[in-house]
Amino acid sequence: MTKLFTKEHEWLLPEGDVFVVGITKYAVEQLGDIIFVETPLVGTSGEKDEDCAVVESVKAASDVYWPISGEIVDYNPAILDDPSLVNADPEGEGWFYKMKATDLSQLDELMSEEEYQAMLKE
């Protein structure tokens, strides 16, 4: 399975039975220079579309949402120490957290990269 996207500009990448989650390059471009990131703690559970993390930039603060329901199994301490990593590599080293899904059927509601790019052009 390849990277999937939400309408709220999060991405989700499967790694075995765990999913890596972050915000898209488009989201970072809209936010500008990121100065603060708050990730959820390991063990935190949440439902699809609920607030999960926070990102603050010189322009605005924004919530990051659960792309699918699940539980946090890891987070990226590097972006807490250096939030600019999210600007430098939002869809790579700037990932936010890893999660286990509790409802895999919700993956069907996410977009492929092609569908996400088409949404951005609308």
C-alpha positions as a printed NumPy array, in Angstrom:
array([[  0.   ,   0.   ,   0.   ],
       [  1.211,   3.486,  -0.769],
       [  0.852,   6.812,   1.028],
       [ -2.737,   7.995,   1.594],
       [ -4.018,  11.522,   2.237],
       [ -6.851,  13.319,   4.066],
       [ -8.813,  16.416,   3.07 ],
       [ -7.237,  18.08 ,   6.141],
       [ -3.728,  17.636,   4.629],
       [ -2.419,  14.742,   6.706],
       [ -0.631,  11.787,   5.116],
       [ -0.582,   8.186,   6.275],
       [  2.035,   5.612,   5.241],
       [  1.684,   1.91 ,   6.114],
       [  4.734,   0.165,   7.641],
       [  3.567,  -3.372,   8.356],
       [  0.667,  -3.137,  10.814],
       [  1.69 ,   0.401,  11.887],
       [  0.934,   3.664,  10.085],
       [  3.288,   6.669,  10.024],
       [  1.407,  10.009,  10.046],
       [  2.456,  13.556,   9.222],
       [  1.309,  16.709,   7.453],
       [  1.661,  17.299,   3.741],
       [  4.047,  19.574,   1.894],
       [  1.008,  21.682,   0.929],
       [  0.063,  22.131,   4.608],
       [  3.614,  23.2  ,   5.452],
       [  3.64 ,  25.706,   2.575],
       [  0.391,  27.221,   3.901],
       [  1.694,  27.398,   7.473],
       [  5.116,  28.868,   6.774],
       [  8.024,  28.453,   9.199],
       [  7.038,  25.978,  11.907],
       [  8.185,  26.98 ,  15.382],
       [  6.416,  24.465,  17.671],
       [  5.023,  20.939,  17.432],
       [  3.059,  18.95 ,  20.007],
       [  2.599,  15.241,  19.357],
       [  0.316,  12.802,  21.168],
       [  1.78 ,  10.508,  23.829],
       [  2.275,   6.788,  23.278],
       [ -0.892,   4.968,  24.337],
       [ -3.217,   7.828,  23.369],
       [ -6.299,   6.603,  21.489],
       [ -8.499,   8.641,  19.212],
       [-11.228,   8.579,  16.613],
       [-10.974,   9.573,  12.958],
       [-11.155,  13.382,  12.474],
       [-10.552,  14.224,  16.165],
       [ -7.695,  16.57 ,  17.164],
       [ -4.482,  14.627,  17.705],
       [ -1.497,  16.982,  17.537],
       [ -0.725,  20.695,  17.234],
       [  1.586,  22.565,  14.918],
       [  2.376,  26.281,  15.282],
       [  4.048,  28.48 ,  12.729],
       [  4.922,  32.146,  12.504],
       [  1.527,  32.578,  10.766],
       [ -0.9  ,  30.372,  12.727],
       [ -1.545,  27.425,  15.003],
       [ -3.267,  24.424,  13.504],
       [ -4.573,  21.084,  14.7  ],
       [ -3.469,  17.8  ,  13.191],
       [ -6.293,  15.259,  13.066],
       [ -6.527,  11.49 ,  13.356],
       [ -6.627,  10.25 ,   9.723],
       [ -8.19 ,   6.994,  10.97 ],
       [ -9.137,   5.732,  14.43 ],
       [ -6.377,   4.092,  16.41 ],
       [ -3.732,   4.22 ,  19.115],
       [ -0.361,   5.978,  19.2  ],
       [  2.595,   3.565,  19.357],
       [  5.448,   6.044,  18.757],
       [  6.119,   9.735,  18.117],
       [  8.951,  11.659,  16.499],
       [ 11.067,  13.313,  19.241],
       [ 13.263,  14.964,  16.59 ],
       [ 10.475,  17.373,  15.548],
       [  9.869,  18.35 ,  19.171],
       [ 13.526,  19.366,  19.484],
       [ 13.694,  20.905,  15.99 ],
       [ 10.263,  21.804,  14.515],
       [ 11.973,  23.074,  11.338],
       [ 12.408,  19.395,  10.342],
       [  8.715,  19.483,   9.424],
       [  9.443,  22.353,   6.999],
       [ 12.534,  20.65 ,   5.597],
       [ 11.004,  17.194,   5.019],
       [  7.26 ,  17.133,   5.827],
       [  6.592,  13.794,   4.158],
       [  9.756,  12.09 ,   5.415],
       [ 11.909,  12.898,   8.466],
       [  9.274,  15.414,   9.631],
       [  6.685,  12.716,  10.457],
       [  4.598,  13.265,  13.603],
       [  3.611,   9.868,  15.045],
       [  3.056,   6.174,  14.388],
       [ -0.245,   4.487,  15.134],
       [ -2.067,   1.17 ,  15.044],
       [ -5.479,   1.321,  13.386],
       [ -8.624,   0.135,  15.151],
       [-10.816,   0.365,  12.023],
       [ -9.031,  -0.475,   8.769],
       [-12.234,   0.135,   6.766],
       [-11.603,   3.881,   7.282],
       [ -8.648,   3.631,   4.886],
       [-11.223,   3.489,   2.073],
       [-12.2  ,   7.111,   2.895],
       [ -8.676,   8.428,   2.286],
       [ -7.261,   9.683,  -1.015],
       [ -4.439,   8.444,  -3.203],
       [ -1.681,  10.939,  -4.023],
       [ -3.291,  11.531,  -7.433],
       [ -6.707,  12.219,  -5.841],
       [ -5.107,  14.526,  -3.265],
       [ -3.246,  16.519,  -5.958],
       [ -6.494,  16.83 ,  -7.941],
       [ -8.269,  18.143,  -4.801],
       [ -5.568,  20.813,  -4.373],
       [ -6.163,  22.037,  -7.919],
       [ -9.921,  22.527,  -7.349]])
